[in-house]
């Protein structure tokens, strides 16, 4: 008897990877490429497995495939502290890591106290080039983005004057963005700010080569007005580095923009935190997360401020091909409809193109957990990166703080029928036979689009025939004149126990859509 699983699609954890050294390890940036590979960047105070420590702290980048298998890790740095804060991938599978160093990276020259850097690796993890740059003062690169032409954009802040630039303030940091071509040649740099502190924390690029920089300012940017003590800002440049528009915004209190992204229609999304109340919004607690959407001309389309009665911060934002938005961050409370796992939890929230909340997912250990990066790939999978002081579900703590990356997928609920026509679906795990299960079509779902090679029932894959093809067929199982997919799963491979009464099936369509359904079972000797 099939158990229907119709309901709202929402993000669920597919896998978690928690890792680190015996010391502190911090995850910050995350990116996904067109092949479904995932990259996480951060820094470690120890030595990651199979890696070597070069100094007090080292930058790292790690690559996973779509199933969460580690492909390679690169730990690197100088003999002084080094930090990676951002990562991105281009259409060719090259990966770029940005951060800052107190020393001299191999083959580079130190410009001042701390320098910004960006490093490029190919898909196999071979370093292609590194650029360390700065003034005689201090610099940090906080974000990195790539456009469709393979150009790279690095954003951050400087306490001095970058080559060819003019300082906007005296004694305070300025924001900057720098553009490189694919070979690492600098194309242009823009240093900007007010008469006070200005820091860029996020950068994004669109298909036309426009670049977007987000951060915060303690002053008043040219042509802008300050509504509070600290304001968020977003600035847009075209491909040649000409400023198109700037928006400084906030509450009467402190506001920080930490993340920025653009969608295929050149809409812009800015995420951060506010200690006040943004215009036409309501404050939930001490500090709230926010996300704001602009169109390509800089017109505000909508703003969402949210949180618990405690403390929240949105640290990153991503958009998918359908115009949905994903906001990641951390909370010290419990977001509406969620339950706190520990002292502080990570979260990710999804909005549709009109700003309607679709779902929120709060997760963590019994200790402190924060998310600092979020990415979405073409099929709509979501990746969240950060660090934890505990052990995430199913994971083991390696040291103190560990880095993590979580893959979330949105399962479309479908109806399945185990042992079609039978009830109560008795299964003998030691029988040596196979269990038939039908994925049922409906008015809104075509089961024949499911790839049998991706189907698992209770953790067991579909049995293979002698020629290596899945034991699957297309037929009308339930007589509703719709074709269904019937697969056979080895009984011995089912990850079920005598007390289980429900078995869950997952799979993917040929277009990459995830499905999930459940049916009742009775385990017999």
Secondary structure by P-SEA (a helix, b strand, c coil): cccccccbbbbbbcbbbbbbcccbbbbccccccccbbbbbbbcccccccccccccccccbbbbbcccccccbbbbbbcccbbbbcccccccccbbbbbbcccccccccccccccccbbbbbcccccccbbbbbbccbbbbbccccccccbbbbbbbcccccccccccccccbbbbbbbbbcccccccbbbbbbcccbbbbcccccccccbbbbbbccccccccccccccbbbbbbbbcccccccbbbbbbcccbbbbcccccccccbbbbbbcccccccccccccccccbbbbbcccccccbbbbbbccbbbbbccccccccbbbbbbbcccccccccccccccccbbbbbcccccccbbbbbbcccbbbbccccccccbbbbbbbccccccccccccccbbbbbbbbbbbcbbbbbcccccccccccccccbbbbbbbccccccccccccccccccccccccccccccccccccccccccbbbbbbbbccccccccccccbbbbbbbcccbbbbbbbbbbbbcc
